[in-house]
Amino acid sequence: MSTTQIKCNQKVVFITGGGSGIGAATTDLFLKKGAKVISSDFSFPAVELSDVDFNLNPVKIPLDVRNQGQVSKVINMIVEKFGNLDVVINSAGIFKETSVFEISEDEWDNMMAVNAKGTFFVCQAALRYMIKQKNGSIVNISSESGLTGGEFSGAHYSASKAAVIGMTKSLAKLSAPYGVRVNSIAPGTISTPMISHLLTNSETIQKEIDENIPLKRLGVENIPLKRIGQPIEIANVICFLSSEEASYITGGCICVNGGTLMP
């Protein structure tokens, strides 16, 4: 089914990492679908939660997902303002290319804190309400590296994204009896600011592919579709998984990678 047919009128959607990349594309898509979107990001201008204008669409809230208390306050406020929470998208994440022998304890801890612990904190707070309302959908953004390991992504990044897949399955089993679905997506190489230091732009990459210039650093030559993915292509899958059209899918990990991994 094309996502153009999926409507999200009046659905309350909370998105982390909404300031750029996949999160920003997902915010835009849900807005077009008629949803009420609350977008959070560490980079959004600081403002007291009590001063946030919830009449806007999207509502923008600065949030550090590593802080369990902050996460709970934001989720509580959303439910207080709108009465329910229909969809949660965990796209907040960090990436750092570091040799295994150079990863410090602090770097390891921060990677896990944002990508794994932060995702869990949001799921934990959201499920308290979704289980009570016996409805809801959560989509967690993992990575192909979480399934296969990554040559350039760093062991800590791969570990954090594997954790997302594991917790998604556990939370899906917990919440399924209550009508709540939890899924993850494992994107391949996507043109986002997170990996901007590894690529210039999609047009340049495509030109180099057309000219048969080796792109071993990005592994593009190993992508069957021979191109970098775009954030909207992940957002489309998120939209589907969040909709009633995916009502029998939970605990899944959907690979969106141009064909590099075919489980």
Buried (B, 14 or more C-beta within 10 A) or exposed (E): EEBEEBEBEEBBBBBBBBBBBBBBBBBBBBBEBEBBBBBBBBEBEEEEEEEBEBEEEBBBBBBBBBBBEBBBBBBBBBBEBBEBBBBBBBBBBBBBEBEEEEBEEEBBEBBBBBBBBBBBBBBBBBBBBBBEBEBBBBBBBBBBBBBBBBEBBBBBBBBBBBBBBBBBBEBBEBBEEBBBBBBBBBBBBBBBEBBEEBBEEBEEBBEBBEEEEEBEEBBBEBBEEBBBBBBBBBBBBBBBBBBEBBEEBBBBBBBBBBEBEEE
